[in-house]
């Protein structure tokens, strides 16, 4: 009897999840097998707080020194937790694949929703695609930093074409392997989520235990005064702005928590589970990141010594000094493997976003891109992300500046999207948004207001040059790239027929509904209704006149 009761409960939850999806007129075609563990792991692994701190640590120290770094991180945590709560609430109301652009469309309401949806779709796709490339290169940098440690006679300067060629080859290989792993069926891929989260925690625990022991035996600890109260200017910026640039490091550590939302359509009890995955992954990562920063501040040498290591990833020679040859190699392997898993999960998030856009028939070859395998996975969308990220990686070859310029925009679009969604919820749909099951209650509007200004501040900081005086070599190209992507979004919004993607009626129904199917809504252009290709058809659902969801055979 207990087993039968559980089956009834699961069936009820699944029916409710499908009803929410049908609110926007979509048929449920993706597998729905992930639980809170897998959903939480999607964002937790994508954030990878230990790796994020290591990558941004030298930037944080150069921008104001230890005092600016740890205090700015506390501020970042508070406001990022608030932003994550806002995004989690919106996700609860609309848990679907490629969620973030749909959240923007729904937050914009019938009048502005389509515009906001187009802009955020372009922003978010750019962010996740470039992140897949840059994160893989980050793993390669750990590997190639061993050249310095073992005194191998090979260049490590990014201005040398030989080094860039090796860097490119290694990046492409790891990226390909990360994409191939995404072809595992859901029953096996869930272990990728588990392993990724395990590696994040293993990395954290090993640093927490091993690094202090090694530092005590070698370079010694820094005093509390040195670790907490010293300042440093390694950017050349005026003192005030140099301090502000510490947010370049701290904000980047906690960007990307929308990943849990992208797999919401594959998650059981999505309106609760995906929201919890978003919120708690940020909370845990934020706390873990703070502990990691304090640990590194006590166990790393002074800034000048750290910067003198002259390695693509300064923590590799640091581990060599503190942990010895065997210990640092082991830690390096953990870091590389964890970053590789991180890339594999980033491809999950990015591919679901591309799948969601393609199922509306907007992209070239949308029918092929939106195909779903027999296991309920959008594998062709994975191939699209792999191909695009591989092309981005190719920019390493002609110039290190070209690649750095492209990936400099990786964090900006996500922060801008969080702010725009908050803006829409606060100003455009304050009283017409469906009540989510995971709700902030009376805190909803204050949090939305705070999120607007916080993410505006983050975007402004991420647009700033990193070094002064500004030259062609030190120019931050993120504003230029962001402007270009936004212009492309506006062009596509203007020229794409209204009935082809995010039509007003579909958005209107959502903001007025409580999870009821989208009665009477259909694509305005009959050509948009495609026949199934291979195992699954991801095109929008067709609704009968009495509001019933029809399968394709019935619809025709």
N, C-alpha and C positions, 0 to 999 in steps of 0.2 A: 504493500500500500504506500509506503514511504517513497519507494522508487517511482510509482505511478504519479504521486503528488509532485515529485521533482520534475518529471517529464511534463506535466501540465504547466508547472511554473515556467519551465524553460520555453515551452511553446508559446505561452502568453507573452513572455519577454521578447521573443523573436518576432511575434506578430506586431508588437508595439514598435519595435525597431523598424520593421518594414513599413509600417504605417507612417512613421516619421519621414522615411525616405520617399514615400509616395506623395507626401505633401508637396514636393517639388516635381512630381510627375515622373519619377525614376523607378524602374523595375529593379528589385534587389537581385543582382547577378554575381556579386563577389561572395566568396566564402565568408561565413560569420562564425569563426571558431576561436578567436583570440579572447583571452580573459584580461582581468586587470593587470596581471603580471606582465603579459606581453605588451599591453598598451602602455603601461608605465615605463617599461623598458625601452620603448621606442623613443620617447623624449629623454629619458635618463641617459641612455647610451649616446643619443645624438648630442646632448650637452657635454658629456664626458668631462666633468668638472676638473679632474686632475690634469688631463691633457690640455684643457683650456687654460688653466693657470700656468702650466709650463710654457705654452706657446706665447702667452701675453705677458709673462712675468717681467722680462727685460724692458718691454714697453712701459709697464706700470712703474718700474723702478726709475726709468729714465725720465718719467713725467711726474716730477714732484718728490720722488724718493719714497722710502717706506711709509712715512707719515701720510702722504697723499694716497698711496696705494691702498692701505688697509681701511682708512676712513672712507674713501670713495667707494670701496667695495661694500661696506655696510649700507651706505646710501643706496647703492645699486640694488642690493638685495631687497630692501624695503619696497622700493618702487617697482622692481621687477615682479615681486610677489603680488603686488596690487594689479599689475598688468596681466599677469597669468590668471588671476582670479576673474578678471573681466573676460578674457578670452575663453576661459573654461566655461563661464556662464553662457556665452554665445554658442560655444560648441555643444552644450547640453541641449540647446534649442534646435540645433541643426547638425547632428552628427552624421557626416557623409564623407566619402572619399574626396580628396582635394578641397577639404572644408574651407580653407582660409578665404578663397575668393568668393565662395558662396556666403560666408559670414559677412563679408564686406557688402555684397549685393543686398543681403537681407537687412543689414544695418542701415543701408542707404534708403531703404523703402522704395515704393513704386516709382518715385520721381527721379531719384539719383542712384538707385541701386545698380542699374545696369552699368553706369559709368564707373562706380566704385568697384564693381566686380571685375571689369576689364582691367582697370589699373592694378588692382591687387593680384590678379592672375599673372600679369606680366612681371610684376615685382617679385612675387613669391617664386615663380619658375626660375627667374634669374638668380635669386638667392640660393635656392637648393641646387641648381645645376652647377654654379660656380663653387658652392661649398663641397660638392662631391669631388671636384678637381683639386681644390686647394687643400682639402683634408687629406687626400691621398698623397699629395706632394709633401705635406707635413710628415707623414709616415716615412716617406723616402728620405727626408732630411735627417731623421733620426739614424737611418741606416748609413747615409753618406758621411755623417759626422764622425763615424769610426775611422775615416781616413785621417783625420787630425789626431785622434787618440793613438792610433797605431803607427803614426808617422809614415804613412804610405806615400810614395812619390807620385802623387796625382793631384791636380789642381782642385781646390775647393772654392775658388772665387766664382761667383755667378756670372762674372764678365767673361769667363773662359768658355768657349763653345764646347770643349771636350767635357767639362763638368756638366753643362746644361744638357748635352746629349745623353749622358748616363742618367741624369736626373729625369729626363723625359721618358726614356725607355723603362726605367723602374716604375715610374708613376703610371704609365700606360698598362704595364703588366698587373700591378696591384688593382688598378681600377677595373680591368677586365675580370679579374678573379672575383672582385666584390659584386660585379654585375651577374656573373655566372651563378653565384650562390643564391641570388634572388630567384632562380628557377627551381629551387627546392620546393616541394609541396608544403602547404601550411603546417601539416603535422610534424614536419622536420624543421621547417624554418623557425618555428617557435623556440627551438633550442639555440638558434642564433641570437635571439633576444636574450635568452637566459645567460648564455656564455658572455655576451657583450657586457651585461650588467655585472656579472661575476668578475670579469677582467677589470672593470672600472673600480670595483671595491677592492680587488686584490692589489691593484696599483696603489690605491689610497692607503691600504693597511701596510703594505711593504714600505712605502715612504714614511708612514707614521712611526714604524718601529725601527726600520733599518737605517734611515737617514740620520736620525739623532745619534745613534750608536756610532756610525761612521764618522760623523762630524766631530764627535767628542774625541775620537782617536786620532783625527788628522788636523783639520783646519780650526777646530774649536767652535764654540757657539759665539754668536754676537751678543752683546749686552742688551738689556731691555731698552736702554737709551738708543743704541744703534739700530735695533730692530723695529722700534716703534716711533721714535721721535725725530729721526734725521730726515733731511730733505736733500734733493738732488735735482739738478737741471741738466739733462742730457739731450734736450730737444732744441735748445737755443731760443726758445720762445720766451716772451716776457714772463715774469714770475707768476702772475695770476693765471695766464692762459696755460703755462706749463703745468700748473696744478690741475687745471680743468682737463688737460689731455690724459690724465690718469684714467679718466672714464673710457678712453679708447680701449684700455685693457680690461677694466672691470665689466663694462657693459657687454663686451663680446663673449664673455664666459657663459652668460645665461641667455643668449639669443638662440632660438630654434626650438623652443618648447611646443610650437604648434605641430610638431611631428606626430604626437599622439592623436591629434585631430584628423590627420590625413588617413589613418588606418581605422577611423571610427566605424566606417561601413563594414569593416571586417571584425568588429568587436561585439561581443555579447553585451546586452543591456547598455548600449552605446551612450545613451543620453546621460547616464550616471558614470559609467566606467571611463569613458574618454575624458570627461571633465575632470574626474579625479586623477587620471593619468597625467593630464597637463599640469594641474595645480601641484600635486605632490611631487612630481619629478623636479619641478623648480625649487620647491622648499628643500628637498633632500640635497639637491645639487648645490643650492646656495649655501646651506650650512656646511656641507663637505668642502666647498670651495673656500670658505672662510678659514676653516681649520687648515687646509692646505697652504693658504697664503701665510698664515702665522707660522706654520712649520718651516716654510722656505725662508721667511724673513730671519729666523733664528739660525738656520743651518747653512745658508749660502754666504759667500764672502761679500766684501764691500762691492759696490757697483763697478768701480774701475777694474777690479780683479775679475769680476764676472764677465764684463764686456771684453776683456783681453784674451779670452779663450779662443776667439776667432773661429768659431764653428757655426755651421748652419743652424744647429740647435745647441745652445750653450749648456743645457743640462746634461748632455752626453759627456763632455769632458769633466763637468762638475761631478757626475756620478763616478767617473773614473778616478778622480782625485779622492773622493770621500769613501767610495765602496770598494775600490780596487778593480783590477781587470776583470775577474770573474763576476763580481757583483754587478758591475756597471753593464756588462754584456747582458746579463739576465734581465736587469731593469729595462734595458733598451729593447729587448725582445718583447717584453710585456707591453711597452709603449707602442711599438710598431703593430703588434697583433691587435691591440685594443683600438688603435686608430683605423686599422683595416676593417674591423667589425663595425666601427663607427661609420665608415664610408658605406658599407653594405646596407646599414639601416637608413642612412641618408638617401640612398637610391630608392628604398621602399617609399619614403615620404615623397620624394620628387616624382616617382613614377605614378603614384596615385593622383597627384595633382595633374599630370599630363593626361592620364586616363579620364579624369573627370571632365576636362575641357574637350577631349576628343569625343566623348560619348554624346556631346551636343552637336557634333558634326562641324565644328568650327575649323579644326586643323586640317591641313592637307593630308590626304590618306587617313581621314578620321576613322573610317570603317576598319582599317587594319590596326591602327593604333589602339582602338578601344576594344579589340577582341579580348575575350576572357577565356582562359584555359579551362579544361575539364575540372580542375581543382579550384576554380574561382579566383584566378590570379591574372592581373593585366600584364602579361609577360612582354607583349610587344611595346608597351609603354616603358618597360625597363630597358629595352633595346634602344629606344629613342633617347632616354636620359644618358645611357652609356655612350651613344654616339656623340651627343652634344657635349658631354663632359670631356670626351676624348679630344674633340676639336679644340675646346678651350685649353686643354693641356698642351696642345701643339704649339701654342704661343710661347712656350718656354724656349723653343729653339731659336727664333730670331732675336729675342731680347728678354732678359730677366725682368726688365721694367714693364714690358708688354703683358706678361703673365701676372706680375704683381698688381698692375693697374686693373686688370680684369677681376681678380679675386678680391681687390680692395672693396668692391661693392657687395661682397657676399653678405655682410651683416646689415647693411643699410636698408635694403628693401623689406626685410622682416620687421625691423623696428618701425619703419614707416607704415607698414601694413597694420601692425598692432595699434598704432596711433590713429590711423584712418578709421579702423573698425570702431575704436572707442569714440571717435568724433561722430560717426554715424549714429551710434547708439545713443549718445548724449543729446545731439542736436536734431537728428532727423527722424528717429523712431523711439523717442523716449517713452511713449505711452501705447504704442501699437505693436510692440514686439511680443511674440508668444511667451508665455510664462515657462521658463525652463525648469526641469526637475531638479537640477543642481543650481540653486539660486542664491545670490548674495543678499537678497532682501533689501533692507533699507540702505545697505552699503553700496548697492549697485551703482547709483548715479554719482555719488562722491568718488568712487573708484574709477569710473569712466572719465570723469573730469581730470583727476590726477594723472591717469594714464595718457591722456592727450598731451599734456605738457611734458611729462617725463620722456615719452618717446620722441617728441619734438626736440628735446634737449639732446637725446642720444644721437639722433640723425645729424644735428648740427655739429656735434663732436666728431662723429665718424666722417663728416665732410671736411674736417680741418686737415691741413698739412701736418705731417708727423714731425718734420724737422724744419728748422729755420736757420738762415734765410732760405726762402723757397726758390728752388731752381728746377729745371726740367727733370732732373734725376730724382728730386724729392717731392715733386708735385703729387698731390693726392687726386687721382683720376676718378674717385668714386662719385663726385657731383656730376661730372661729365657723363659717366656711364649711366647714372641714375636718370639724368635728364633725357638721354637718348632712349632708354627703356620706356620712360613715361610718355615721350612723344610717340613712340611706336604703339603704346597702349591706346593713346587718344586717337591715332589714325585708325587703328583696327576697330575701336568703338564707333567711330564716325561712319566707316564704310561697311561694317558688317550689318546686314539687314536685321532690323529689330526683332523679327520673329525667329531668327536663326539661333540666337544665344541670349539667355537671360531676359526673355520677354517680360514686359511690365506685368502682364496678367499672372505669370508664374510667381513673381515676387510678391504681388498684391495678395495672392492667395496665402502665401506663407505667413506674412505678417498678420493676417486676419484669422489664421487657422490655429488649431490646437492638436495637430497631428493627423487631421483628416485627409484622405486622398484628395488629390487636386482634380476635383470634378470638372469635367468639361474642358480641361486645358489640354491642348495638343500643339505640336509644332505647327506654325502657320503655313510653312511650306511642306507640302506632302512629301517632297523629295527627301526631307530630312529623316523620314521614317525608313530605316534600313532593315533589310532582312538579316537574320542571324548569320554571322560568319564564324565557322568552326563551332566550338562548343557553346560559347556564350555571347549574347547580344546585349550591349550596354547602352543602347540608345534610349532616349526618354520613353516612358511608358505611354501607351495610348489609353485614353479614358473614354468609357462609353457615356451615352447621354444621361444615364441614371447614376453615374459616378463610380461604376465598377471598373477595376483595373483589368484590362484585356491582355491576353498574350498576343504575340504577333500573328499567329495563324488566325485567331478570331478576329483581330483588327482588320486583316485583309479580306 
